[in-house]
Amino acid sequence: MPRLDVTISFSRALEDVFRKNREIRTVAKAQKNGAILTFQTLSEMVFPQNNEQYPKPNRLEALSAVFYLGMQARISKSAFPLLPIRYHIVCNGIEGACVKLSSTHPEG
C-alpha cells in the first residue's frame, strides 16, 4: 500500500490512495444499480472464493475494512466519501430500528 501524504488531511490522503482501489471500486459498482446484496455475497464478489488467500472469515473482516476506509476517504469535509453512508447503514444497522423477516419474500 502506498504511504499516505502527511501534508494533507487524513481523509484526503485516504481518498488519494483508495480512489483507484479495486476493492472499493468493486463495492461501488456492485451497489450502483441499487441491488440488495448480502454481506456474504458482496464479500465473495470483492474477494474471490477461489483464492485461498481470502478464507471466509477474512473476507468478511476485509469487507468491513473496505467499507470503513471508503467512508472515511473524501476530498474535503463537505465532499461525498468514496463509499456513501448507505453502505454504513447496511453494515452497521440503525440503533432502534426493527426488521420483520418474511418467509414469503425473496429478500427474507
Backbone as numpy.savetxt, mean C-alpha at the origin, in Angstrom:
# Nx Ny Nz CAx CAy CAz Cx Cy Cz
18.50 -0.05 -1.64 17.65 1.12 -1.64 18.54 2.35 -1.64
18.19 3.33 -2.46 18.97 4.57 -2.48 18.87 5.31 -1.15
19.87 6.08 -0.85 19.86 6.90 0.37 18.88 8.04 0.21
18.26 8.42 1.31 17.34 9.55 1.29 18.13 10.85 1.32
17.64 11.85 0.60 18.27 13.16 0.56 17.95 13.88 1.88
18.96 14.11 2.70 18.74 14.73 4.02 18.59 16.25 3.94
18.72 16.83 2.75 18.58 18.28 2.61 17.14 18.70 2.37
16.24 17.72 2.21 14.82 18.03 2.00 14.00 17.31 3.06
12.70 17.60 3.11 11.85 16.97 4.13 11.83 15.45 3.95
11.54 14.75 5.03 11.49 13.29 5.00 10.46 12.80 4.00
9.26 13.41 4.02 8.20 12.95 3.11 8.57 13.20 1.65
9.26 14.30 1.37 9.70 14.58 0.00 10.80 13.60 -0.41
11.71 13.31 0.50 12.78 12.34 0.20 12.19 10.97 -0.10
11.17 10.56 0.68 10.49 9.30 0.40 9.84 9.32 -0.98
9.21 10.43 -1.31 8.56 10.56 -2.61 9.58 10.42 -3.73
10.73 11.07 -3.57 11.78 10.99 -4.59 12.24 9.55 -4.81
12.37 8.79 -3.73 12.86 7.42 -3.82 11.76 6.46 -4.30
10.56 6.62 -3.78 9.52 5.62 -4.02 8.59 5.89 -5.19
8.66 7.03 -5.82 7.73 7.29 -6.93 7.93 6.31 -8.09
9.11 5.71 -8.19 9.38 4.73 -9.25 9.42 3.30 -8.70
9.06 3.13 -7.45 9.10 1.83 -6.80 8.07 0.87 -7.41
8.52 -0.31 -7.80 7.65 -1.28 -8.45 6.47 -1.68 -7.57
6.72 -1.91 -6.29 5.66 -2.35 -5.40 4.58 -1.29 -5.21
4.98 -0.06 -5.00 4.01 1.03 -4.83 3.21 1.23 -6.12
3.89 1.16 -7.25 3.20 1.32 -8.53 2.21 0.17 -8.79
2.58 -1.04 -8.37 1.68 -2.18 -8.53 0.42 -2.01 -7.69
0.58 -1.56 -6.44 -0.57 -1.32 -5.57 -1.47 -0.24 -6.18
-0.89 0.86 -6.60 -1.67 1.96 -7.16 -2.41 1.51 -8.42
-1.75 0.76 -9.28 -2.38 0.28 -10.51 -3.51 -0.69 -10.21
-3.30 -1.59 -9.25 -4.33 -2.58 -8.91 -5.58 -1.91 -8.37
-5.44 -0.81 -7.66 -6.58 -0.14 -7.05 -7.16 0.99 -7.90
-6.50 1.31 -9.01 -6.91 2.45 -9.82 -8.35 2.35 -10.32
-8.79 1.14 -10.67 -10.14 1.00 -11.21 -11.20 0.83 -10.13
-10.79 0.92 -8.86 -11.74 0.83 -7.76 -12.08 -0.58 -7.33
-11.37 -1.56 -7.85 -11.63 -2.96 -7.48 -11.35 -3.16 -5.99
-12.12 -4.05 -5.39 -11.91 -4.40 -3.99 -11.15 -5.71 -3.97
-9.96 -5.68 -3.42 -9.12 -6.86 -3.32 -8.84 -7.17 -1.87
-8.73 -8.44 -1.56 -8.32 -8.79 -0.20 -6.85 -8.44 -0.03
-6.47 -8.26 1.19 -5.07 -7.95 1.50 -4.16 -9.07 0.99
-4.61 -10.32 1.17 -3.85 -11.48 0.72 -3.68 -11.47 -0.80
-4.76 -11.21 -1.53 -4.71 -11.19 -3.00 -3.75 -10.11 -3.48
-3.87 -8.93 -2.90 -2.99 -7.84 -3.30 -1.53 -8.16 -2.97
-1.29 -8.78 -1.83 0.10 -9.13 -1.47 0.68 -10.11 -2.47
-0.15 -11.01 -3.00 0.32 -11.98 -3.99 0.58 -11.31 -5.34
-0.16 -10.24 -5.64 0.09 -9.49 -6.88 1.40 -8.70 -6.77
1.61 -8.10 -5.62 2.78 -7.25 -5.42 4.05 -8.08 -5.23
3.91 -9.17 -4.49 5.04 -10.06 -4.20 4.68 -11.45 -4.69
5.09 -11.81 -5.90 4.66 -13.06 -6.53 4.85 -14.30 -5.66
3.83 -15.18 -5.69 3.84 -16.40 -4.90 4.97 -17.35 -5.30
5.29 -17.39 -6.58 6.28 -18.36 -7.03 7.71 -17.97 -6.67
7.86 -16.86 -5.99 9.18 -16.42 -5.57 9.38 -16.78 -4.10
10.28 -17.72 -3.83 10.49 -18.19 -2.46 11.05 -17.10 -1.55
11.50 -16.01 -2.13 12.01 -14.88 -1.34 10.88 -14.25 -0.53
9.63 -14.47 -0.96 8.49 -13.84 -0.31 7.52 -14.88 0.25
7.86 -15.55 1.36 6.87 -16.45 1.97 5.66 -15.64 2.44
4.52 -16.30 2.61 3.25 -15.63 2.91 3.33 -14.61 4.04
3.84 -14.94 5.23 3.88 -13.93 6.31 4.72 -12.71 5.93
5.80 -12.93 5.22 6.64 -11.81 4.81 5.93 -10.93 3.79
5.14 -11.52 2.89 4.41 -10.73 1.90 3.41 -9.80 2.58
2.72 -10.30 3.59 1.73 -9.48 4.28 2.39 -8.33 5.03
3.48 -8.61 5.71 4.21 -7.55 6.41 4.80 -6.55 5.43
5.34 -7.06 4.33 5.94 -6.18 3.32 4.88 -5.28 2.70
3.68 -5.82 2.45 2.62 -5.00 1.87 2.18 -3.91 2.85
2.13 -4.23 4.12 1.83 -3.20 5.13 2.86 -2.08 5.07
4.12 -2.45 4.92 5.19 -1.44 4.83 5.05 -0.60 3.56
4.66 -1.24 2.46 4.44 -0.50 1.20 3.35 0.55 1.41
2.24 0.15 2.05 1.17 1.11 2.32 1.67 2.27 3.18
2.35 1.94 4.25 2.82 2.97 5.17 3.76 3.96 4.47
4.74 3.43 3.76 5.69 4.31 3.07 5.00 5.12 1.98
4.09 4.49 1.26 3.37 5.20 0.20 2.50 6.32 0.72
1.98 6.17 1.93 1.16 7.23 2.53 2.02 8.37 3.09
3.25 8.06 3.44 4.15 9.09 3.97 4.83 9.88 2.86
4.97 9.27 1.69 5.72 9.88 0.59 4.86 10.90 -0.16
5.28 12.17 -0.10 4.58 13.23 -0.81 5.53 14.40 -1.06
5.26 15.15 -2.10 6.14 16.26 -2.49 6.12 17.36 -1.43
4.95 17.62 -0.87 4.83 18.65 0.16 3.68 18.25 1.10
3.55 18.96 2.21 2.49 18.65 3.18 1.10 18.79 2.58
0.96 19.67 1.60 -0.36 19.89 0.99 -0.61 18.99 -0.22
0.36 18.22 -0.64 0.22 17.35 -1.82 -0.37 16.00 -1.42
-0.96 15.32 -2.39 -1.45 13.98 -2.16 -0.26 13.03 -2.04
-0.38 12.01 -1.18 0.69 11.02 -1.07 0.70 10.09 -2.27
1.78 9.35 -2.43 1.85 8.37 -3.52 0.71 7.36 -3.43
0.37 6.94 -2.22 -0.78 6.06 -2.01 -1.77 6.82 -1.13
-2.90 7.21 -1.67 -3.87 7.99 -0.90 -4.40 7.26 0.33
-5.06 8.00 1.18 -5.52 7.51 2.48 -6.48 6.34 2.37
-7.19 6.18 1.27 -8.16 5.07 1.18 -7.48 3.73 1.41
-6.20 3.60 1.06 -5.49 2.34 1.31 -5.29 2.15 2.81
-5.05 3.24 3.50 -4.87 3.19 4.95 -6.15 2.71 5.62
-7.27 3.22 5.17 -8.55 2.83 5.75 -8.79 1.34 5.51
-8.49 0.86 4.33 -8.69 -0.55 4.02 -7.82 -1.44 4.90
-6.60 -1.01 5.14 -5.66 -1.84 5.92 -5.87 -1.75 7.42
-6.16 -0.57 7.91 -6.21 -0.37 9.35 -7.61 -0.24 9.92
-8.59 -0.03 9.06 -9.95 0.11 9.53 -10.21 1.49 10.11
-11.45 1.71 10.50 -11.86 2.97 11.09 -12.39 2.65 12.48
-11.89 3.34 13.48 -12.30 3.08 14.86 -13.80 3.28 14.99
-14.45 2.30 15.60 -15.89 2.39 15.83 -16.74 1.92 14.67
-16.15 1.60 13.53 -16.92 1.15 12.38 -17.27 -0.32 12.54
-18.44 -0.68 12.07 -18.88 -2.08 12.14 -19.17 -2.57 10.73
-18.95 -3.84 10.53 -19.21 -4.46 9.23 -20.07 -5.69 9.45
-21.11 -5.83 8.65 -21.94 -7.02 8.71 -21.62 -7.86 7.48
-21.15 -9.08 7.70 -20.81 -9.97 6.61 -22.06 -10.69 6.12
-22.09 -10.94 4.83 -23.23 -11.61 4.23 -22.78 -12.87 3.53
-23.42 -13.97 3.83 -23.06 -15.24 3.18 -23.57 -15.28 1.74
-24.47 -14.37 1.36 -25.01 -14.38 0.01 -24.34 -13.37 -0.91
-23.47 -12.53 -0.40 -22.80 -11.51 -1.20 -21.40 -12.00 -1.55
-20.98 -11.85 -2.82 -19.67 -12.38 -3.24 -18.48 -11.73 -2.53
-18.63 -10.52 -2.01 -17.54 -9.85 -1.31 -17.49 -10.23 0.16
-18.40 -11.05 0.64 -18.42 -11.47 2.03 -19.44 -10.74 2.79
